[in-house]
Amino acid sequence: MTAPNILLITTDQQRWDTLHCGGNPHIFTPHLNWLADTGVSFTRAYSDCPVCMPARATVMTGMPAYVHGATANTDAEPMRGHDTLPGMLVQAGYQTRAQGKMHFHPMRKKFGFEEMETSYDYYRFMDQYFPGQSGSRHGQGQNELEPIIGTAGTEHTLSRWVVNRSIDFMETRDEERPFFLWTSFSKPHPPFDPSLPFWEIYRGMPMPEAITGDWSASPEKIPPGFMRMSSMLGNGYRFGPEQLQQIRRAYYACISEVDAALGLLFARMRELGLLDNTWIMFTSDHGEMLGDHYMSGKGLFFEGAAHVPMLIRPPGQFDQEALRGNVCNEIVCLQDILPTVLNLADIGEKCPEEAQGFDLREMATGQNKRENLIGVCGDIYAVTSKEWKYHYCAAGNDCLLFNLMDDPEERRDLSKAHPERCKEMHHLLLEELKDYSHLDLNDGQIPIKKALSIEDERRWNSWPGFHSTDVETDMLH
């Protein structure tokens, strides 16, 4: 039997609740709907470290961030010295290509891919053939929430370029080798700058209101350590309801623009006969708080930031019936991608011992399940189970506890009502982390740090994400 092709599609900073097929009546995602209709929807997919570089390293290695060692966007090189997903696939005879945002360090290091074009190559291409017409020339930073219309025409956006180059790979590949293609979009990561036609689609469309709870009735009520990322990225607590509505419209428009580009990709795959022998996987590296609980950005384990969409579509039309239109409510995560892909390629025995994921097909068909998911991101920690989610912030020694079955939007903090539950979940956290010396635990305990006020964080640590298109970087969105 011919080995299947594998297409991994990722977006950047896309929340779990931004799919029309997932129950959001305010957004247009027809092609992601098609993936869900003909594949599996995982309703409880999470990023164990919801920031860009660690999440992508987890995809590449199958290891959670607290194992591979990068729990923040730093110059750490968590993939160096480890087997990577594309590297193992190349050894098995696969042709491999990375297309779009990779956010590796160093930027041009391929880490096992045979071919790679990063987001910065889009800007090189546009400057050469369409000078002055690329995106991100409006002055808005890469972490700011304020909406703005994109400076590139619809056919010249970064999202469209990622798809065009993915199609070019499919058309020019070695047809005697199966392929693994990672098509990686930078959107809907800020700036929220859709091209004008997609902004117009959402003109007048009502948007969901931002979520608040008993612990987040105002920014001042929130434990300050949990507000750090919002003070650094986006300042979500500064916006009123009307502004948040406009921000969400621009965010949704960026997602619809990606979805439309995917329509072109899927159409060309159909014409090339590739849908008959290609597994398609879709997810995001992390979400975006988008004003929920007065927060913005990522780096947190609240549903808006850590809960991501995940879809898998098997090849063909009528086989794999157990996976067609199925919905899986088990806890899955980004580290499940590597073992799934290796098994699809029939090299599951190559899965590294440090990888901690499960085959997503087994999760979807009830053959396996995850009891708890441990998350570490900077000073923020979390334990997520089927029913409960425990958040802990070392900066300020604060915790929050939610019953996700009764309170999926995390509105009611139960930490004071259930101190024994907090203690139990904190113990689970420490037991999982105790063997990793790079985490710098102090006698088995997470060191407590001082939490800065919102004002001090904004004064000393804010980063709007200024980047010139003249500087070579894979962080231009």
Protein Blocks (a to p, Z undefined) as FASTA:
>chain_A
ZZddddddddehiafklcfknopakbccfklmmmmmmmccdfbbcdfblcfklmmmmmmn
opafklnopacdcfbdfkgopacfklmmmmnopacddedjekpacfklnghpabdcdfkl
mmmmmmmmmghiaghinopafkbfbdcddfbdfklcfklmmmmmmmmmmmmmcfkbccdd
ddddfbfcdcddddfklmmmmgoiacddddddfklmbfklpcfklmmmmmmnoplmlpcf
klmmmmmmmmmmmmmmmmmmmmmmmmmmmmnopmmmcccddddfbdceklpahighehia
bfklmpccdddddehjlgoklmgopacfbdcdfklmmmmmmmmnopmmmpcfklccdcfk
lmmnopaccfbdcddehjbccdddfkbccdddfehoaacdddfklmmnopaccklmmmml
mmmmmmmmmmmmmmmmklopaehiacddddddfklmmmmmgcehpacfkbccfkbZZ
